[in-house]
Amino acid sequence: MKHWLLKSEPNAFLLEDLKNAPNQTECWNGVQNYQARNLMRDEMKLGGSRTVQPQ
């Protein structure tokens, strides 16, 4: 099983935002790197293992 490490800007999306989101999920948009976008679209699966680390 693959494990994904995702980074975000500290003021872009807070942990509190995720806690307050419906079902504690949120669409990840604004990805500008084509390779990263393609990996997120093609390789990541629902229910997979992810770690989100604010920078």
C-alpha positions as CSV (number, residue, x, y, z in Angstrom):
1,M,0.0,0.0,0.0
2,K,1.3,3.5,-0.9
3,H,1.4,6.2,1.8
4,W,1.2,9.8,0.7
5,L,2.7,12.9,2.4
6,L,0.8,16.1,1.6
7,K,2.0,19.5,2.5
8,S,0.1,22.8,2.6
9,E,0.8,26.4,3.4
10,P,-0.1,27.0,7.1
11,N,-2.6,29.7,6.4
12,A,-4.2,28.0,3.3
13,F,-6.1,25.2,5.1
14,L,-6.1,24.8,8.8
15,L,-6.8,21.6,10.8
16,E,-9.8,23.4,12.2
17,D,-11.2,23.9,8.7
18,L,-11.0,20.1,8.2
19,K,-12.6,19.4,11.5
20,N,-15.5,21.7,10.6
21,A,-15.9,20.3,7.0
22,P,-18.8,18.0,6.3
23,N,-17.7,14.4,6.9
24,Q,-14.3,15.9,7.7
25,T,-13.3,15.8,4.0
26,E,-12.5,18.5,1.6
27,C,-11.6,18.8,-2.1
28,W,-7.9,19.6,-2.6
29,N,-7.7,22.2,-5.3
30,G,-5.2,24.7,-6.5
31,V,-2.5,22.2,-7.4
32,Q,-0.3,23.9,-10.0
33,N,2.3,21.1,-10.5
34,Y,1.1,18.8,-13.3
35,Q,3.0,15.8,-12.0
36,A,1.5,16.2,-8.5
37,R,-2.0,16.8,-10.0
38,N,-1.7,13.6,-12.1
39,L,-0.5,11.5,-9.1
40,M,-3.4,12.8,-7.0
41,R,-5.9,12.1,-9.7
42,D,-4.6,8.8,-10.9
43,E,-2.8,7.1,-8.0
44,M,-4.5,8.2,-4.8
45,K,-7.6,6.1,-3.9
46,L,-10.4,6.8,-1.4
47,G,-9.6,5.3,2.0
48,G,-5.8,5.2,1.2
49,S,-3.1,6.2,3.7
50,R,-2.2,9.9,3.8
51,T,-0.5,12.3,6.2
52,V,-1.1,16.0,5.8
53,Q,1.7,18.3,7.1
54,P,1.2,22.0,7.2
55,Q,4.4,23.9,6.5
